[in-house]
Amino acid sequence: MSYPRRLAPFLSLLLLIAAGHSQIRSGIPGGFSNTGNVHVHVVFANDRAAGPYLMVQLMEGPGNNAIATTYTDDRGEAEFGAVAVGGYHVEVQGDGIQTTSSEMFEVDNRKVTQSQYVTVRRVEDTGPKPLSAKSTMISASDLNVPPKARKEVDKANEAMALHNWKKALEHLNQAISLAPQYATAYNNLGVLYAKTNDIPHEEEALKKAVAVDDHFAPALVNYGKLCLNQKNPAQAEVLLQKAANAEPTNSETLMLLAYSEYMNRHFDAAITNALQAHSSEHEHPSFVHYIAARAYQQQNQQQRALAEFQTFLLEEPKGPRADHVRADVAKIQSVNQEARTGPVQ
């Protein structure tokens, strides 16, 4: 099959796995006097929690001196205790988000705990993502998993956040030993192998997760991403359609499904799912508009393509992708001008 090629430079950017930074937790200066606590909430623009395993650093004053490091929990929250009175800001970074710094704030010992909200923006990180054992996206097969196995999964995720792959593998193998039908553990094992570039074992683990539960959306999405990386959009479309059926409002899943449909020349379906991702109540990747624009161009609907390119630029006005899209917009506008006035002599 001959696939459209115009998306190629975008796919390479789309499929980059954001590399999280690894640091050892450090102590916080200050004793029990003249101190306060800082509770950090990391959220997206729609106020939804940004999730676990994002690194949060407490910075002294306006500079880059990190005096403490911790990680968010499943609610996107992190805590710094016994922080000396003074001025600080926090910086949040991790897979799937843009590194973000908060405004400056004062720790005041007259307040027991101070809450700081940091709003972060997603990046189009389509690398596979681990799940917390406490995640709401649970497989039916996981309902009877013993608590010890769940603890092993969360220990593995903490180790992965620190890029301690060996320790993470030990914990995941222990979880599977305790619960041989633990879909979440197999999914996270696939994530670990993806991050260590062990593709054969990644595929093996994700196949096992899907075999345990073929309606488990996270594993279906991660397996679909792998198929896209392997230039197998036909299988990716099947997997991602199942994932979209299970989670019909998940904008990332809809984007990936639209991309696989585009690569399979299913242009009407690609447009439908790209626009559905845009209308989802969740924050959507700007790339959905690029997919829709290219699909419209394949159908020779240049004005609709132009509208989607322009929406892309509203949502992503800077960067190499925006520069590329501006060139596409200029070409369409040039053709429109020629149609009105005739070719330039």
DACORKA-V641686 format. One record per residue. N is the residue number from 1. RES is the residue in one small letter. SS is DSSP state (@ for helix, = for strand, . for the rest). D_LAST is the distance of its C-alpha to the last C-alpha in whole Angstrom. Layout:
n: (N & N)
res: (RES & RES)
ss: (SS & SS)
d_last: (D_LAST & D_LAST)
//
This chain:
n: (1 & 2 & 3 & 4 & 5 & 6 & 7 & 8 & 9 & 10 & 11 & 12 & 13 & 14 & 15 & 16 & 17 & 18 & 19 & 20 & 21 & 22 & 23 & 24 & 25 & 26 & 27 & 28 & 29 & 30 & 31 & 32 & 33 & 34 & 35 & 36 & 37 & 38 & 39 & 40 & 41 & 42 & 43 & 44 & 45 & 46 & 47 & 48 & 49 & 50 & 51 & 52 & 53 & 54 & 55 & 56 & 57 & 58 & 59 & 60 & 61 & 62 & 63 & 64 & 65 & 66 & 67 & 68 & 69 & 70 & 71 & 72 & 73 & 74 & 75 & 76 & 77 & 78 & 79 & 80 & 81 & 82 & 83 & 84 & 85 & 86 & 87 & 88 & 89 & 90 & 91 & 92 & 93 & 94 & 95 & 96 & 97 & 98 & 99 & 100 & 101 & 102 & 103 & 104 & 105 & 106 & 107 & 108 & 109 & 110 & 111 & 112 & 113 & 114 & 115 & 116 & 117 & 118 & 119 & 120 & 121 & 122 & 123 & 124 & 125 & 126 & 127 & 128 & 129 & 130 & 131 & 132 & 133 & 134 & 135 & 136 & 137 & 138 & 139 & 140 & 141 & 142 & 143 & 144 & 145 & 146 & 147 & 148 & 149 & 150 & 151 & 152 & 153 & 154 & 155 & 156 & 157 & 158 & 159 & 160 & 161 & 162 & 163 & 164 & 165 & 166 & 167 & 168 & 169 & 170 & 171 & 172 & 173 & 174 & 175 & 176 & 177 & 178 & 179 & 180 & 181 & 182 & 183 & 184 & 185 & 186 & 187 & 188 & 189 & 190 & 191 & 192 & 193 & 194 & 195 & 196 & 197 & 198 & 199 & 200 & 201 & 202 & 203 & 204 & 205 & 206 & 207 & 208 & 209 & 210 & 211 & 212 & 213 & 214 & 215 & 216 & 217 & 218 & 219 & 220 & 221 & 222 & 223 & 224 & 225 & 226 & 227 & 228 & 229 & 230 & 231 & 232 & 233 & 234 & 235 & 236 & 237 & 238 & 239 & 240 & 241 & 242 & 243 & 244 & 245 & 246 & 247 & 248 & 249 & 250 & 251 & 252 & 253 & 254 & 255 & 256 & 257 & 258 & 259 & 260 & 261 & 262 & 263 & 264 & 265 & 266 & 267 & 268 & 269 & 270 & 271 & 272 & 273 & 274 & 275 & 276 & 277 & 278 & 279 & 280 & 281 & 282 & 283 & 284 & 285 & 286 & 287 & 288 & 289 & 290 & 291 & 292 & 293 & 294 & 295 & 296 & 297 & 298 & 299 & 300 & 301 & 302 & 303 & 304 & 305 & 306 & 307 & 308 & 309 & 310 & 311 & 312 & 313 & 314 & 315 & 316 & 317 & 318 & 319 & 320 & 321 & 322 & 323 & 324 & 325 & 326 & 327 & 328 & 329 & 330 & 331 & 332 & 333 & 334 & 335 & 336 & 337 & 338 & 339 & 340 & 341 & 342 & 343 & 344 & 345)
res: (m & s & y & p & r & r & l & a & p & f & l & s & l & l & l & l & i & a & a & g & h & s & q & i & r & s & g & i & p & g & g & f & s & n & t & g & n & v & h & v & h & v & v & f & a & n & d & r & a & a & g & p & y & l & m & v & q & l & m & e & g & p & g & n & n & a & i & a & t & t & y & t & d & d & r & g & e & a & e & f & g & a & v & a & v & g & g & y & h & v & e & v & q & g & d & g & i & q & t & t & s & s & e & m & f & e & v & d & n & r & k & v & t & q & s & q & y & v & t & v & r & r & v & e & d & t & g & p & k & p & l & s & a & k & s & t & m & i & s & a & s & d & l & n & v & p & p & k & a & r & k & e & v & d & k & a & n & e & a & m & a & l & h & n & w & k & k & a & l & e & h & l & n & q & a & i & s & l & a & p & q & y & a & t & a & y & n & n & l & g & v & l & y & a & k & t & n & d & i & p & h & e & e & e & a & l & k & k & a & v & a & v & d & d & h & f & a & p & a & l & v & n & y & g & k & l & c & l & n & q & k & n & p & a & q & a & e & v & l & l & q & k & a & a & n & a & e & p & t & n & s & e & t & l & m & l & l & a & y & s & e & y & m & n & r & h & f & d & a & a & i & t & n & a & l & q & a & h & s & s & e & h & e & h & p & s & f & v & h & y & i & a & a & r & a & y & q & q & q & n & q & q & q & r & a & l & a & e & f & q & t & f & l & l & e & e & p & k & g & p & r & a & d & h & v & r & a & d & v & a & k & i & q & s & v & n & q & e & a & r & t & g & p & v & q)
ss: (. & . & . & . & . & . & . & @ & @ & @ & @ & @ & @ & @ & . & . & . & . & . & . & . & . & . & . & . & . & . & . & . & . & . & . & . & . & = & = & = & = & = & = & = & = & = & . & . & . & . & . & = & . & . & . & . & . & = & = & = & = & = & = & . & . & . & . & . & = & = & = & = & = & = & . & . & . & . & . & = & = & = & = & = & = & = & = & . & = & = & = & = & = & = & = & = & . & . & . & = & . & . & = & = & . & . & . & = & = & = & . & . & . & . & . & = & = & = & = & = & = & = & . & . & = & . & . & . & . & . & . & . & . & . & . & . & . & . & . & . & . & . & @ & @ & @ & . & . & . & . & @ & @ & @ & @ & @ & @ & @ & @ & @ & @ & @ & @ & @ & @ & @ & . & . & . & @ & @ & @ & @ & @ & @ & @ & @ & @ & @ & @ & @ & @ & @ & . & . & . & . & @ & @ & @ & @ & @ & @ & @ & @ & @ & @ & @ & @ & @ & . & . & . & @ & @ & @ & @ & @ & @ & @ & @ & @ & @ & @ & @ & @ & @ & . & . & . & . & @ & @ & @ & @ & @ & @ & @ & @ & @ & @ & @ & @ & @ & . & . & . & @ & @ & @ & @ & @ & @ & @ & @ & @ & @ & @ & @ & @ & @ & . & . & . & . & @ & @ & @ & @ & @ & @ & @ & @ & @ & @ & @ & @ & @ & . & . & . & @ & @ & @ & @ & @ & @ & @ & @ & @ & @ & @ & @ & @ & . & . & . & . & . & . & . & @ & @ & @ & @ & @ & @ & @ & @ & @ & @ & @ & @ & . & . & . & @ & @ & @ & @ & @ & @ & @ & @ & @ & @ & @ & @ & @ & @ & . & . & . & . & @ & @ & @ & @ & @ & @ & @ & @ & @ & @ & @ & @ & @ & @ & @ & @ & @ & @ & @ & @ & @ & @ & . & . & . & .)
d_last: (40 & 37 & 36 & 33 & 32 & 30 & 33 & 34 & 34 & 35 & 38 & 39 & 39 & 41 & 44 & 45 & 48 & 49 & 52 & 54 & 56 & 60 & 63 & 66 & 68 & 69 & 72 & 71 & 73 & 76 & 79 & 80 & 80 & 77 & 75 & 73 & 71 & 67 & 66 & 63 & 61 & 57 & 55 & 52 & 50 & 51 & 55 & 56 & 58 & 56 & 58 & 60 & 60 & 58 & 59 & 60 & 61 & 63 & 61 & 63 & 62 & 58 & 58 & 58 & 61 & 62 & 66 & 66 & 64 & 65 & 63 & 62 & 64 & 63 & 63 & 60 & 63 & 65 & 68 & 69 & 72 & 74 & 71 & 73 & 72 & 69 & 65 & 63 & 60 & 59 & 56 & 55 & 54 & 54 & 52 & 50 & 49 & 47 & 50 & 51 & 53 & 55 & 56 & 59 & 62 & 66 & 69 & 72 & 75 & 76 & 74 & 75 & 71 & 68 & 65 & 62 & 59 & 56 & 52 & 50 & 47 & 47 & 45 & 43 & 46 & 47 & 50 & 53 & 55 & 59 & 61 & 64 & 67 & 67 & 64 & 63 & 61 & 65 & 65 & 68 & 69 & 70 & 72 & 75 & 74 & 77 & 76 & 77 & 74 & 72 & 73 & 72 & 68 & 68 & 69 & 67 & 64 & 65 & 66 & 62 & 61 & 62 & 61 & 65 & 64 & 67 & 69 & 67 & 67 & 71 & 71 & 69 & 71 & 74 & 72 & 72 & 75 & 76 & 74 & 73 & 71 & 69 & 66 & 64 & 66 & 64 & 61 & 61 & 63 & 59 & 58 & 60 & 59 & 55 & 55 & 57 & 55 & 58 & 55 & 58 & 61 & 58 & 57 & 61 & 62 & 59 & 60 & 64 & 63 & 61 & 64 & 66 & 64 & 61 & 60 & 60 & 57 & 57 & 57 & 55 & 52 & 53 & 54 & 50 & 49 & 50 & 49 & 45 & 46 & 47 & 44 & 46 & 44 & 47 & 50 & 48 & 47 & 51 & 52 & 50 & 50 & 54 & 54 & 51 & 54 & 57 & 55 & 52 & 51 & 50 & 47 & 47 & 48 & 46 & 43 & 44 & 45 & 41 & 40 & 42 & 41 & 37 & 38 & 40 & 37 & 39 & 36 & 38 & 41 & 39 & 37 & 41 & 42 & 40 & 40 & 44 & 44 & 42 & 44 & 47 & 50 & 49 & 47 & 44 & 42 & 38 & 37 & 38 & 35 & 33 & 35 & 34 & 30 & 30 & 32 & 30 & 27 & 29 & 30 & 26 & 27 & 24 & 25 & 29 & 27 & 26 & 29 & 31 & 29 & 29 & 33 & 33 & 31 & 34 & 37 & 36 & 33 & 34 & 34 & 32 & 32 & 31 & 28 & 27 & 27 & 25 & 22 & 23 & 22 & 19 & 18 & 19 & 18 & 14 & 14 & 16 & 13 & 11 & 14 & 14 & 11 & 9 & 6 & 4 & 0)
//
